[in-house]
Amino acid sequence: MSTTNCSTTESLPVSCSDSDLLATAKGILIVGRGYGERQAFDELLDVAHHHHISVLSASRWLVELGRDESADAPIEWAQLLQRIRAEA
C-alpha cells in the first residue's frame, strides 16, 4: 500500500489528491476489516450506491469519520469505527 498525504488524525489537506483520498479510505478498510484492495473498493462502491454519492465522497466521508469521533457514521461503518477507536 502506498503512503498518502491524507491523514486520519487531522483535517484533510487541500492538496489531498483524489487518488490519495481513495487510497487512504481503502487503507482504513484493509486494516480495519482485513480486506484486499478490491474488497475495500467494493465496499466504498456499495456505500456510495446506498447513499447516492460518488465513491470519492464515500472515501472522504470514511476518512473524515476516522478523525472525528463525534461524527455520525453510516450503518455500514459504525461497528468498524467503534472497534478501531476502542483499539486506539
KEVEX-504644 format. One line per field, with one value per residue (C-alpha): x, y, z. Coordinates in nm, 3 decimals, always signed. Layout:
<sites>
xx <- c(X/...)
yy <- c(Y/...)
zz <- c(Z/...)
</sites>
This chain:
<sites>
xx <- c(+0.000/+0.137/+0.192/-0.060/-0.093/-0.438/-0.421/-0.690/-0.583/-0.614/-0.813/-0.778/-0.524/-0.646/-0.374/-0.504/-0.549/-0.842/-0.611/-0.462/-0.810/-0.923/-0.604/-0.648/-1.010/-0.918/-0.635/-0.878/-1.090/-0.791/-0.659/-0.995/-1.164/-0.869/-0.978/-0.777/-0.772/-1.057/-1.282/-1.211/-1.303/-1.616/-1.729/-1.672/-1.873/-2.155/-2.172/-2.166/-2.456/-2.655/-2.621/-2.643/-2.299/-1.979/-1.705/-1.481/-1.748/-1.776/-1.396/-1.387/-1.669/-1.479/-1.151/-1.325/-1.505/-1.167/-1.059/-1.388/-1.524/-1.838/-1.950/-2.235/-2.120/-2.335/-2.457/-2.200/-1.912/-2.050/-1.915/-1.588/-1.521/-1.620/-1.371/-1.093/-1.147/-1.152/-0.822/-0.654)
yy <- c(+0.000/+0.342/+0.627/+0.906/+1.270/+1.220/+1.196/+1.040/+1.239/+1.595/+1.795/+1.677/+1.890/+2.090/+1.925/+1.575/+1.425/+1.206/+0.908/+0.977/+1.011/+0.684/+0.507/+0.631/+0.516/+0.177/+0.154/+0.208/-0.080/-0.302/-0.263/-0.244/-0.534/-0.735/-0.679/-0.685/-0.373/-0.496/-0.579/-0.236/-0.061/-0.274/-0.165/+0.201/+0.146/-0.023/+0.262/+0.517/+0.346/+0.302/+0.670/+0.805/+0.966/+0.925/+0.682/+0.982/+1.130/+0.798/+0.790/+1.143/+1.051/+0.747/+0.937/+1.223/+0.976/+0.831/+1.163/+1.295/+1.077/+1.290/+1.240/+1.004/+0.702/+0.519/+0.180/+0.012/+0.166/+0.218/-0.106/-0.085/+0.266/+0.171/-0.116/+0.094/+0.370/+0.118/-0.031/+0.310)
zz <- c(+0.000/-0.087/+0.156/+0.114/+0.208/+0.363/+0.740/+0.954/+1.259/+1.129/+0.878/+0.523/+0.341/+0.046/-0.163/-0.091/-0.436/-0.529/-0.558/-0.211/-0.064/-0.221/-0.111/+0.247/+0.263/+0.118/+0.371/+0.658/+0.528/+0.455/+0.808/+0.982/+0.807/+0.677/+0.317/+0.000/-0.218/-0.440/-0.143/+0.009/-0.315/-0.348/-0.001/-0.087/-0.405/-0.212/+0.041/-0.242/-0.418/-0.097/-0.003/-0.361/-0.352/-0.550/-0.449/-0.376/-0.149/+0.032/+0.064/+0.205/+0.447/+0.578/+0.615/+0.796/+1.023/+1.111/+1.258/+1.402/+1.682/+1.717/+1.357/+1.278/+1.084/+0.833/+0.949/+0.724/+0.919/+1.271/+1.424/+1.233/+1.363/+1.718/+1.713/+1.560/+1.818/+2.105/+1.990/+1.956)
</sites>
